[in-house]
């Protein structure tokens, strides 16, 4: 075998080794993305891989914020240099490789910073690098950052090395785009949860959400509450006084609903309808509803004492029953609610209407489910409007 053939084989072996290392580095980045541990571990993995494959000693990622570029990731144990970079953001000028890359919109390298008359970034005296490469991070044709790789010896980076860093810069752009998308979804979900129950807000952005929103049959427990004495109070009270009563009442019940796993269907003046076991399955949902009712009565009693001092006499009546209902989206394009339709909601409302101030009434299905855990007292069969047969009802007295 001649020297030329031997050299070709050695070169082929080196190329294969480089390709394996590049593939391994990309796999590591993809695994970091798949682990979904947040954006920072992905960016750190990208900078580490880009620096290592280009035989650099230092690597950083800067992201644009207004007119400056802030460091967000760095390889190597250079705390002092990282602190300096944080305190001295890069600007779009020729004094740094990041600034030059931002001006050019393409890869820029400085073979020797000490021989460059325009370079003046103070981190060089701390870290001691000589050669720098800057590669733009572009997202939707917008420059959002720069990857910088440094070496401690002067010299130019090879074209293949520049292409490698560009590949990882593109990976950084994809990771940042995904993170922004997730942030947007989370912000939207947070905003939705201000107007909808958290479970419904979660449902809207979930994979199975469309199917559940379309309508389905579910066994649920419903809780309906409204105020005794509110109608006569509303006839003489000023609008501001109505809100002074309704706002703390709604807040009191509203804080308890997610704590006990309930889904708020709607507020309607002094009436509140909550159901359990949909869209999220809930063990012992009948008991959860009773626990919410007891907590609500206790908290409401404190509010009522304050109103009583001002001459307003109000009490809370609650009805609870379980049964099958059709649950899903109702309304029209532009205004939808997530609601339960069925006789169980009507029965719950009638039980609430029959309850006196401070009283919680439950129907036979809820009683059967909670009688081992809840102290109750039978009040007989009630003739409720809309129901042909009397309904057995029980008053909740407390937990066993």
Secondary structure, 3 states (H helix, E strand, C coil): CCHHHHHHHHHHHHHHHHHHHHHHHHHHHHHHHHHCCCHHHHHHHHHHHHHHHCCCCEEEEEEEECCEEEEEEEECCCHHHHHHHHHCCEECCCCCHHHHHHHHCCCEEECCHHHCCCCCCCHHHHHCCCEEEEEEEEECCEEEEEEEEEECCCCCCCHHHHHHHHHHHHHHHHHHHHHHHHHHHHHHHHHHHHHCCHHHHHHHCCCCHHHHHCCEEEEEEEEEEEEECHHHHHHHCCHHHHHHHHHHHHHHHHHHHHHCCCEEEEEECCEEEEEECCCCCCCCHHHHHHHHHHHHHHHHHHHHHHHHHCCCCCEEEEEEEEEEEEEEEEEECCEEEEEEECHHHHHHHHHHHHCCCCCEEECHHHHHHHCCCEEEEEEEEECCCCCCCCEEEEEEEEEC
